[in-house]
């Protein structure tokens, strides 16, 4: 099968940063679906893994990136339930297995669901990874109540892929007052369109949030730079509040700054359940099914903002170059 991979961690403009490769078809495990991939989205995590995983030693075999995917079920393992051949499915994959930059992919059915019926593959491909991340950080990590309890949520990085779906989910499933950060006119407008009640500039964050009428906030989701905003988050979080982040940092954080407020710091990695085979691993399939239903009911919309075409190293290089600018609004999709 055709795929796109890499052996060395190289700048994206290097000739071999991504390469067209020919690989054997995936061998299915008992819980696997074999999926013919129709569309994917490219995430910042793709670029990070390309840059980091072969920085010191080359991969022995082509490393296939890619998480988000939409495609058609061609075959399945003997332990699969709930799916049939010909189903269109969507998923965000498993960081420990070959990814979706390929014609065919094997994926565990427990982290998969039927794709939305009202949306084409390219539009749908923008949603799985960010929806799982946003849902887990809101409802599994921060334990935000799904009722009209008056509280506030600060979304740092509101116009990005995860921020966009966080705003949509929180606006439609909670009673939170939503404050998002954005600094350009187009990102401010995007955040408001996604559901933010207020938008503030991330520069001088404490002053901007307090000027918007919030001395403190009950919840914070951090999708930009954990270390850069750490002091501001500690200042802004309410007593007994909760901070959730997806952004790793090599800098040391003074977590004792949260002690006096009895505030919590929660990490979210969407791949944790599949990486460790947790007993609740199937919850990801359930979340995706719920999001698909919300899409079909017109409650959640795609965050697709740019679409490229074709499974090729040339196309994926263009996608990575765009992602690495750090200025993408919403999601970038590649349709095969």
TAFENVEN-V38712 format. One record per backbone hydrogen bond with DSSP energy under -1.0 kcal/mol. NH is the residue of the N-H (numbers start at 1). CO is the residue of the C=O. E is the energy in kcal/mol with one decimal. If there is no record, write none. Layout:
# TAFENVEN-V38712
NH|CO|E / NH|CO|E
This chain:
# TAFENVEN-V38712
3|21|-2.3 / 4|101|-2.5 / 5|19|-2.4 / 9|54|-1.4 / 14|11|-2.2 / 17|14|-1.7 / 19|5|-3.3 / 21|3|-2.9 / 23|1|-2.8 / 32|29|-1.9 / 33|107|-2.8 / 34|75|-2.9 / 35|105|-3.0 / 36|72|-2.9 / 37|103|-1.8 / 38|70|-3.1 / 39|70|-1.7 / 40|334|-2.7 / 42|332|-2.2 / 46|43|-1.3 / 47|43|-1.1 / 48|44|-2.4 / 49|45|-2.3 / 50|46|-2.1 / 51|47|-2.2 / 52|48|-1.9 / 53|49|-2.1 / 55|52|-1.4 / 59|7|-2.6 / 63|6|-2.6 / 69|91|-1.9 / 70|39|-2.2 / 71|89|-2.1 / 72|36|-2.0 / 73|87|-2.7 / 74|34|-3.4 / 75|34|-1.1 / 77|32|-3.0 / 79|30|-2.1 / 80|77|-1.4 / 86|73|-2.9 / 87|84|-1.9 / 89|71|-2.9 / 90|113|-2.3 / 91|69|-1.8 / 97|94|-1.9 / 99|64|-2.0 / 101|65|-2.1 / 102|100|-2.1 / 103|2|-2.3 / 105|35|-2.1 / 107|33|-2.1 / 109|31|-3.0 / 111|108|-1.5 / 112|109|-1.4 / 113|90|-1.7 / 115|88|-2.4 / 124|120|-2.4 / 125|121|-2.1 / 127|124|-2.0 / 131|127|-2.7 / 132|128|-2.6 / 133|129|-2.5 / 134|130|-2.7 / 135|131|-2.8 / 136|132|-2.7 / 137|133|-2.5 / 138|134|-2.3 / 139|135|-2.9 / 140|136|-1.3 / 141|136|-2.7 / 142|137|-2.4 / 144|138|-3.0 / 147|145|-1.0 / 153|177|-2.5 / 154|219|-2.5 / 155|179|-3.1 / 156|221|-2.9 / 158|181|-1.4 / 164|160|-2.5 / 165|161|-1.3 / 166|162|-2.4 / 167|163|-2.3 / 168|164|-1.5 / 169|165|-2.9 / 170|166|-2.8 / 171|167|-2.2 / 172|168|-1.8 / 173|169|-2.3 / 174|170|-1.4 / 175|147|-1.3 / 177|151|-2.8 / 179|153|-2.9 / 180|198|-2.4 / 181|155|-2.1 / 182|200|-2.0 / 188|184|-2.6 / 189|185|-2.2 / 190|186|-1.7 / 191|187|-2.4 / 192|188|-2.0 / 193|189|-2.2 / 194|190|-2.0 / 196|191|-2.5 / 197|178|-1.6 / 198|178|-2.0 / 200|180|-2.8 / 208|204|-2.1 / 209|205|-2.7 / 210|206|-2.4 / 211|207|-2.3 / 212|208|-1.1 / 213|210|-1.6 / 214|209|-1.6 / 217|236|-2.5 / 219|152|-1.9 / 220|242|-1.9 / 221|154|-2.7 / 222|244|-2.8 / 223|156|-2.3 / 229|225|-1.9 / 233|229|-2.8 / 234|230|-2.5 / 235|231|-1.8 / 236|232|-2.5 / 237|233|-2.3 / 238|217|-2.8 / 240|261|-3.2 / 241|238|-2.4 / 242|218|-1.9 / 243|264|-2.9 / 244|220|-3.1 / 245|266|-2.1 / 246|222|-1.7 / 255|253|-1.6 / 257|254|-1.8 / 258|255|-1.8 / 259|256|-1.5 / 262|259|-1.7 / 263|258|-2.0 / 264|241|-2.0 / 266|243|-3.3 / 268|245|-1.9 / 272|269|-2.0 / 275|271|-3.0 / 276|272|-2.2 / 278|273|-1.7 / 281|278|-1.9 / 283|280|-2.2 / 284|281|-1.6 / 285|110|-1.4 / 286|282|-1.7 / 287|283|-2.7 / 288|284|-2.3 / 289|285|-2.0 / 290|286|-2.1 / 291|287|-2.6 / 292|288|-2.6 / 293|289|-2.0 / 294|290|-2.0 / 295|291|-2.4 / 296|292|-2.4 / 297|293|-1.6 / 298|295|-1.7 / 299|294|-2.9 / 300|294|-1.1 / 305|331|-2.9 / 306|331|-1.4 / 308|333|-2.9 / 310|335|-3.2 / 312|310|-1.2 / 316|312|-2.3 / 317|313|-2.5 / 318|314|-1.8 / 319|315|-2.0 / 320|316|-2.6 / 321|317|-2.5 / 322|318|-1.9 / 323|319|-2.3 / 324|320|-2.5 / 326|323|-1.6 / 330|159|-2.5 / 331|303|-3.0 / 333|306|-3.0 / 334|40|-2.8 / 335|308|-2.7 / 336|38|-2.7
